[in-house]
Amino acid sequence: MSYPFWLVSISAGFVLVERLVPWRKNQPVLRPGWLRDVGFVTLNGHAFSLLTAAFTGALALAATNGLHSLGLRLEGSPVGR
């Protein structure tokens, strides 16, 4: 199963639980500000993950190149010379 499937399924599950056992009584499902919340989830959940992955990838590349420059052979490294 794919990531979007699980994202939608888990979100629907939380909506169902929130409807059955609400934290705040009488709060509508699509309350004012729900679109902003979707934007926050997108920004924090996906854009931040991409930035973090890019940073750690660059850090791994720099570390591997540094070890190569010291003459260490990294047989299992995915980074080529």
C-alpha positions in Angstrom: 0.0 0.0 0.0 1.2 3.5 -0.7 1.9 6.5 1.4 -1.2 8.5 0.2 -3.4 5.6 1.0 -2.2 5.3 4.6 -2.2 9.1 5.0 -5.9 9.3 4.1 -6.8 6.2 6.0 -5.2 7.3 9.2 -6.6 10.8 8.9 -10.1 9.4 8.3 -9.6 7.2 11.4 -8.7 10.2 13.5 -11.8 12.1 12.2 -13.9 9.2 13.1 -12.5 8.9 16.7 -12.8 12.7 17.1 -16.5 12.5 16.1 -17.1 9.5 18.5 -15.2 10.9 21.5 -14.8 14.7 20.9 -12.3 16.8 22.8 -14.4 19.8 22.2 -18.2 19.2 22.1 -20.2 20.6 19.2 -17.1 21.5 17.0 -17.9 21.1 13.3 -15.8 18.8 11.2 -14.8 21.6 8.8 -14.4 24.4 11.2 -13.0 27.8 10.2 -9.3 27.6 9.7 -9.2 23.9 8.4 -7.6 24.9 5.2 -4.8 26.7 7.1 -4.3 23.5 9.1 -4.0 21.5 5.9 -1.3 24.0 4.8 0.6 23.5 8.0 0.5 19.7 7.7 1.8 20.1 4.1 4.6 22.5 5.1 5.7 20.8 8.3 5.2 17.2 7.2 6.5 17.3 3.6 8.5 20.4 2.8 10.5 20.1 6.1 11.1 16.4 5.4 12.6 17.3 2.0 14.8 19.9 3.5 16.0 17.6 6.2 16.7 14.8 3.6 18.7 17.2 1.4 20.7 18.4 4.4 21.5 14.9 5.7 22.3 13.7 2.1 24.8 16.6 1.6 26.3 15.9 5.1 26.8 12.2 4.2 28.3 13.1 0.8 30.8 15.5 2.5 31.7 12.9 5.2 32.2 10.2 2.5 34.4 12.5 0.4 36.4 13.5 3.5 37.0 9.8 4.3 38.0 9.1 0.7 40.5 12.0 0.8 42.1 10.4 3.9 42.6 7.3 1.8 40.0 5.2 3.5 38.2 2.8 1.2 34.4 2.5 1.8 33.5 -0.7 0.1 29.8 -0.5 0.9 29.3 3.2 0.3 26.6 4.2 -2.1 28.7 7.3 -3.0 31.1 6.7 -5.8 34.4 8.4 -6.3 
